[in-house]
Amino acid sequence: MPIDLRQVAAIAGMSGLFRIVKPTRNGVIVESLSDKPTRMVAQARHRMSLLDEISIYTNDEEATVPLAEVMDRIHQKYNGELPFGDKPSDEELKSFMADVLPDYDEDRVYTSDMKKLANWYTIASKHLEFTAAEETASEEQAGEEKEEKAESKAKKAKK
């Protein structure tokens, strides 16, 4: 994946995104992704959603597109600069969404979801690194090659 969203969360009732630092007995320590990061403990009563687990509905009944992939498409198309201002109209958001993900489900993806996507992308592009698709693929291949070498060494050791 071009952007790693496994340790990034949105907390209901709080604006912005948060990086998960480490777990505690009562919850998790999170750090805001902002120009002046602050740390706090997100307890069990806070509804927290990991961005890695969020997907966007498409017209195919069984398929959804992971948020990381959608953000990568936005990054490839706009390179950090969204085509609208701070307060886009609903029509601007819909055309933006159709441009990035043409087969999104218009009945299940609301304009409020599109606003969140644009806001989250803006925050993520400032504070997280996007990697090129080729780099990610080469890293995965290198990891697979290391696993194969380790397996062959284990087999030789057994003999």
VOBA-1610 file (N, C-alpha, C; in pm, whole numbers, padded with zeros to 5 digits, always signed):
BEGIN
Met+00083-00117+00000Met+00000+00000+00000Met+00088+00125+00000Pro+00051+00223-00075Pro+00132+00343-00087Pro+00133+00430+00039Ile+00028+00429+00119Ile+00025+00505+00242Ile-00015+00410+00353Asp+00053+00420+00466Asp+00027+00329+00576Asp-00071+00394+00673Leu-00194+00343+00677Leu-00298+00397+00764Leu-00327+00306+00882Arg-00241+00207+00907Arg-00267+00112+01015Arg-00265+00175+01152Gln-00184+00278+01173Gln-00171+00341+01303Gln-00237+00478+01308Val-00328+00507+01213Val-00396+00635+01208Val-00545+00612+01236Ala-00602+00696+01323Ala-00741+00677+01363Ala-00817+00810+01362Ala-00948+00798+01345Ala-01040+00910+01362Ala-01120+00880+01488Ile-01139+00980+01572Ile-01213+00962+01696Ile-01342+01043+01686Ala-01455+00978+01711Ala-01585+01043+01701Ala-01592+01160+01798Gly-01643+01272+01749Gly-01657+01390+01832Gly-01533+01478+01837Met-01425+01435+01775Met-01302+01513+01774Met-01260+01537+01630Ser-01220+01659+01601Ser-01178+01688+01464Ser-01035+01642+01442Gly-01004+01613+01319Gly-00869+01573+01283Gly-00846+01424+01291Leu-00720+01387+01270Leu-00677+01248+01275Leu-00574+01232+01386Phe-00559+01107+01431Phe-00469+01079+01542Phe-00383+00959+01509Arg-00255+00965+01547Arg-00162+00852+01533Arg-00163+00776+01665Ile-00178+00645+01657Ile-00177+00563+01777Ile-00032+00544+01820Val-00003+00582+01945Val+00134+00576+01995Val+00158+00442+02063Lys+00079+00412+02168Lys+00094+00283+02234Lys-00028+00256+02322Pro-00055+00130+02352Pro-00171+00096+02435Pro-00141+00121+02584Thr-00247+00146+02658Thr-00238+00157+02804Thr-00340+00061+02864Arg-00350+00060+02996Arg-00450-00026+03060Arg-00592+00019+03031Asn-00612+00148+03019Asn-00746+00203+03004Asn-00782+00240+02861Gly-00692+00230+02768Gly-00718+00269+02630Gly-00589+00273+02550Val-00574+00377+02468Val-00452+00393+02390Val-00409+00539+02396Ile-00279+00560+02389Ile-00226+00695+02381Ile-00225+00733+02233Val-00286+00847+02202Val-00290+00894+02065Val-00226+01033+02058Glu-00173+01064+01940Glu-00110+01194+01916Glu-00179+01255+01795Ser-00222+01379+01808Ser-00293+01444+01698Ser-00198+01469+01581Leu-00249+01452+01461Leu-00173+01485+01341Leu-00203+01630+01308Ser-00125+01719+01365Ser-00144+01861+01341Ser-00008+01928+01348Asp-00006+02059+01324Asp+00121+02132+01329Asp+00180+02133+01469Lys+00091+02135+01571Lys+00136+02127+01710Lys+00073+02001+01771Pro+00139+01886+01755Pro+00079+01761+01803Pro+00062+01758+01955Thr-00052+01708+01998Thr-00077+01690+02141Thr-00111+01544+02164Arg-00077+01497+02283Arg-00105+01357+02318Arg-00217+01351+02419Met-00295+01245+02410Met-00403+01221+02506Met-00430+01071+02512Val-00506+01030+02611Val-00545+00890+02622Val-00687+00877+02569Ala-00703+00795+02465Ala-00836+00765+02412Ala-00885+00641+02485Gln-00991+00657+02561Gln-01041+00547+02642Gln-01144+00466+02564Ala-01193+00362+02627Ala-01289+00273+02562Ala-01418+00345+02525Arg-01454+00450+02598Arg-01578+00521+02567Arg-01568+00605+02440His-01446+00635+02396His-01427+00707+02271His-01447+00608+02155Arg-01527+00647+02060Arg-01544+00561+01942Arg-01433+00596+01844Met-01345+00499+01825Met-01228+00520+01742Met-01234+00429+01620Ser-01205+00484+01503Ser-01203+00406+01379Ser-01065+00415+01317Leu-01005+00299+01293Leu-00876+00296+01224Leu-00901+00321+01076Leu-00825+00410+01015Leu-00845+00443+00875Leu-00814+00324+00784Asp-00730+00234+00831Asp-00694+00117+00753Asp-00814+00024+00733Glu-00912+00032+00821Glu-01029-00056+00813Glu-01146+00007+00738Ile-01132+00130+00691Ile-01241+00201+00623Ile-01230+00179+00473Ser-01345+00154+00410Ser-01352+00138+00265Ser-01466+00222+00210Ile-01463+00246+00080Ile-01568+00323+00014Ile-01647+00230-00076Tyr-01779+00240-00068Tyr-01867+00155-00148Tyr-01856+00188-00296Thr-01863+00081-00377Thr-01868+00097-00522Thr-01997+00036-00574Asn-02024+00052-00703Asn-02148+00001-00761Asn-02151-00151-00768Asp-02035-00214-00765Asp-02029-00360-00759Asp-02077-00400-00620Glu-02177-00486-00612Glu-02242-00518-00484Glu-02146-00575-00380Glu-02048-00649-00423Glu-01957-00715-00329Glu-01829-00636-00303Ala-01802-00535-00384Ala-01671-00471-00376Ala-01675-00336-00306Thr-01569-00310-00232Thr-01543-00179-00176Thr-01396-00148-00205Val-01361-00022-00200Val-01223+00017-00225Val-01165+00070-00095Pro-01052+00017-00050Pro-00991+00063+00076Pro-00956+00212+00070Leu-00967+00278+00184Leu-00940+00421+00191Leu-00797+00454+00148Ala-00701+00369+00182Ala-00562+00394+00143Ala-00548+00400-00009Glu-00620+00313-00080Glu-00614+00313-00226Glu-00677+00439-00283Val-00789+00483-00224Val-00855+00605-00270Val-00763+00725-00247Met-00698+00729-00130Met-00605+00839-00103Met-00487+00838-00198Asp-00442+00719-00235Asp-00333+00709-00332Asp-00377+00762-00468Arg-00499+00730-00508Arg-00551+00782-00635Arg-00559+00934-00632Ile-00603+00990-00519Ile-00610+01135-00505Ile-00469+01194-00515His-00374+01130-00449His-00236+01179-00449His-00176+01174-00590Gln-00203+01067-00663Gln-00150+01056-00799Gln-00212+01161-00891Lys-00340+01189-00870Lys-00411+01282-00959Lys-00384+01427-00923Tyr-00382+01461-00794Tyr-00374+01600-00752Tyr-00245+01636-00678Asn-00168+01539-00636Asn-00038+01559-00570Asn-00046+01657-00453Gly-00142+01636-00364Gly-00150+01715-00242Gly-00235+01840-00250Glu-00272+01885-00369Glu-00354+02005-00385Glu-00491+01967-00439Leu-00593+01976-00354Leu-00728+01941-00397Leu-00784+02050-00488Pro-00874+02013-00581Pro-00921+02110-00681Pro-01027+02207-00631Phe-01043+02221-00500Phe-01143+02314-00447Phe-01090+02377-00319Gly-01160+02476-00268Gly-01117+02549-00150Gly-01156+02479-00020Asp-01158+02557+00088Asp-01187+02503+00220Asp-01332+02459+00236Lys-01423+02529+00172Lys-01566+02496+00186Lys-01625+02467+00048Pro-01602+02345-00002Pro-01653+02311-00136Pro-01804+02289-00134Ser-01866+02313-00249Ser-02009+02286-00262Ser-02030+02136-00281Asp-02154+02093-00266Asp-02185+01951-00282Asp-02153+01905-00424Glu-02178+01990-00523Glu-02150+01953-00662Glu-02000+01938-00686Glu-01920+02024-00626Glu-01775+02011-00640Glu-01726+01881-00579Leu-01781+01846-00463Leu-01742+01720-00397Leu-01781+01599-00480Lys-01902+01603-00537Lys-01948+01490-00619Lys-01864+01475-00744Ser-01829+01584-00809Ser-01746+01573-00929Ser-01604+01528-00894Phe-01553+01573-00779Phe-01423+01529-00730Phe-01424+01378-00706Met-01528+01330-00639Met-01538+01187-00608Met-01550+01105-00736Ala-01632+01153-00831Ala-01647+01081-00958Ala-01516+01080-01036Asp-01436+01183-01021Asp-01308+01191-01089Asp-01208+01092-01031Val-01209+01078-00898Val-01113+00991-00829Val-01158+00845-00833Leu-01286+00822-00808Leu-01341+00686-00802Leu-01470+00684-00883Pro-01460+00665-01016Pro-01577+00678-01103Pro-01693+00583-01070Asp-01664+00467-01015Asp-01772+00371-00989Asp-01818+00370-00844Tyr-01802+00484-00771Tyr-01849+00488-00633Tyr-02001+00483-00630Asp-02056+00427-00525Asp-02200+00412-00511Asp-02261+00544-00461Glu-02333+00612-00548Glu-02388+00743-00515Glu-02497+00736-00409Asp-02559+00620-00391Asp-02664+00606-00290Asp-02608+00585-00150Arg-02492+00521-00138Arg-02438+00488-00006Arg-02321+00576+00036Val-02263+00653-00056Val-02155+00745-00022Val-02214+00886-00020Tyr-02226+00942+00100Tyr-02290+01072+00118Tyr-02189+01185+00102Thr-02241+01307+00083Thr-02151+01421+00071Thr-02072+01443+00200Ser-02129+01409+00314Ser-02054+01421+00439Ser-01933+01327+00439Asp-01948+01208+00378Asp-01835+01116+00365Asp-01727+01176+00274Met-01771+01243+00167Met-01676+01305+00074Met-01601+01418+00143Lys-01671+01494+00228Lys-01605+01602+00303Lys-01499+01544+00397Lys-01534+01434+00466Lys-01437+01368+00555Lys-01316+01320+00475Leu-01341+01260+00359Leu-01232+01210+00275Leu-01139+01324+00237Ala-01195+01437+00192Ala-01112+01551+00153Ala-01034+01605+00273Asn-01100+01615+00388Asn-01034+01665+00509Asn-00923+01569+00553Trp-00954+01440+00557Trp-00854+01341+00597Trp-00737+01338+00501Tyr-00764+01351+00371Tyr-00655+01351+00274Tyr-00564+01471+00296Thr-00623+01588+00322Thr-00544+01708+00346Thr-00451+01689+00466Ile-00505+01633+00575Ile-00424+01608+00694Ile-00317+01503+00666Ala-00356+01394+00602Ala-00261+01285+00574Ala-00149+01330+00481Ser-00181+01412+00381Ser-00077+01455+00288Ser+00025+01547+00355Lys-00016+01617+00462Lys+00078+01704+00535Lys+00166+01625+00632His+00109+01522+00695His+00177+01459+00807His+00220+01314+00785Leu+00177+01252+00677Leu+00217+01114+00647Leu+00287+01111+00512Glu+00368+01010+00493Glu+00441+01000+00367Glu+00371+00907+00270Phe+00360+00953+00146Phe+00312+00867+00038Phe+00435+00811-00029Thr+00434+00680-00058Thr+00546+00619-00128Thr+00500+00580-00267Ala+00592+00575-00359Ala+00558+00538-00496Ala+00517+00392-00501Ala+00430+00359-00594Ala+00380+00223-00605Ala+00493+00126-00637Glu+00590+00170-00718Glu+00701+00081-00753Glu+00784+00048-00630Glu+00806+00150-00542Glu+00885+00125-00422Glu+00817+00023-00332Thr+00685+00035-00318Thr+00611-00058-00234Thr+00619-00199-00291Ala+00606-00213-00423Ala+00612-00344-00485Ala+00752-00405-00468Ser+00855-00323-00483Ser+00991-00377-00468Ser+01018-00417-00323Glu+00963-00341-00227Glu+00979-00378-00086Glu+00911-00511-00056Glu+00791-00530-00114Glu+00719-00656-00093Glu+00797-00772-00154Gln+00854-00752-00272Gln+00932-00858-00335Gln+01055-00892-00252Ala+01121-00791-00199Ala+01239-00814-00116Ala+01200-00893+00009Gly+01087-00861+00068Gly+01039-00933+00186Gly+01009-01078+00153Glu+00947-01102+00036Glu+00916-01239-00005Glu+01044-01318-00029Glu+01144-01254-00092Glu+01271-01322-00118Glu+01340-01360+00012Lys+01334-01271+00113Lys+01395-01301+00242Lys+01325-01420+00308Glu+01192-01425+00296Glu+01116-01536+00354Glu+01155-01667+00285Glu+01168-01665+00152Glu+01205-01785+00078Glu+01344-01834+00120Lys+01439-01741+00137Lys+01574-01778+00178Lys+01573-01839+00318Ala+01492-01780+00407Ala+01483-01831+00544Ala+01422-01973+00544Glu+01322-01995+00461Glu+01260-02127+00452Glu+01360-02230+00399Ser+01437-02192+00296Ser+01533-02288+00239Ser+01645-02319+00341Lys+01686-02219+00420Lys+01785-02243+00522Lys+01729-02336+00631Ala+01603-02318+00664Ala+01540-02404+00767Ala+01531-02547+00717Lys+01500-02566+00588Lys+01493-02701+00533Lys+01630-02768+00534Lys+01735-02690+00498Lys+01870-02744+00497Lys+01914-02782+00639Ala+01874-02703+00735Ala+01912-02730+00875Ala+01847-02859+00925Lys+01727-02890+00879Lys+01657-03011+00920Lys+01725-03136+00865Lys+01784-03124+00746Lys+01849-03239+00681Lys+01977-03268+00747
//
